[in-house]
Amino acid sequence: MAAENATVSTSIPHFTSEYAALKYRIKEEGLLIKKPQYAMVKLTLLFIVLALSISVLLFVKIFWIQALVAIPMALLTTQFGLLGHEAGHRQVFNSTKNNDILGLITGNLLVGMSIEWWMNRHNQHHSHPNQHGMDPDVFIPVIAFSPEDLEGKGKFLLSFLRYQAYFFFPLLTFASLSMQIESVVYLSQNKTRYRVVESLLILVHHLAYLGLLFYCLPFWQAIVFIVLHQLLAGVYMGSIFAPNHKGMPILDKDTKLDFIHHQVLTARNVYAHPVVDFWYGGLNYQIEHHLFPSMPLHQLRKTQEITREFCKEHNISYYETNMWQSYRETLTALHEVTAPLRVSASVSGGA
């Protein structure tokens, strides 16, 4: 028996951290191996939906039916963006160049968003999720994610923030437009690897998008379609990103945690289901995505089983909930942050 135990112990590698031990298990299962065919099948299906949507705009001359095309177009905008996100994380191909090409096509050409801007911002988020002064996703001037965010705000903005939970989802309608504007500003101010190519692809995107709509629709109907499409795309994008970290612990700038604790404690998973997996583009496995950013999304469900068990073994708090509860928790957290503002307003009003 002793000899048997000795044999087993020598076959187990020594790990310098909990994360190294977890990553070893994941590698042993082959879950980091790229399989581009999954992304290519998805891209093909999205192009089919795009072709059908354009066909309706071109050949159906009933406006309310044409207006309904804004719904699949909003889905396409977000799903193409999610493929760009995969490319930015090097999840699809082993080749950096091929991932860049996919990112330029899906991000710049099909969404009108700079993939380089996205990668720069998103990498900062991945390095310091939910950390003040480090994560750009917790610095949004018109939203307070923690009491510290209320400091230095003017009276008008504070009066708005009092009820920010009620305005949160309406604000998300601007998410798509905001990303496109920030992309243009970023490319105009920074020398990126593909600055000229990115700029040209974004220009082609907008010329094709506006040209199609104003060709198919009278002026005001085209304007209505654009507004509807952009608002729906913004809400869809926001509904994907909000549950990932909002309402989870916000860390001070000086907080020091090891990698696995930082990534797991600040993220929230949404229960897996084929429909949920599609809707979120795999980002409902937010914990696993943060632990293994370059992992192909189709491997995240199996990785979740290993990660959840590992966290249980090592007493690391691992949190997941359903979709609707994730939104409820997000809004509750936003409402609680600004509770002092409502109390102060109530006292002032009573006086």
Secondary structure, DSSP 8 states (H G I E B T S, - for coil): -HHHHHHHHHHS---SSHHHHHHHHHHHTTTT---THHHHHHHHHHHHHHHHHHHHHHH---HHHHHHTHHHHHHHHHHHHHHHHHHHTT-S-S-HHHHHHHHIIIIIIHH---HHHHHHHHHHHHHSTTBTTT-GGG--TT--SSGGGGTT--HHHHHHHTTHHHHHHHHHTTHHHHHHHHHHHHHHHS--TTHHHHHHHHHHHHHHHHHHHHHHS-HHHHHHHHHHHHHHHHHHHHHHHHHHHTTS--B-TT----HHHHHHHT--EE---HHHHHHHTTTT-HHHHHHSTTS-GGGHHHHHHHHHHHHHHTT----EE-HHHHHHHHHHHHHHHTHHHHHHHHHHHH-
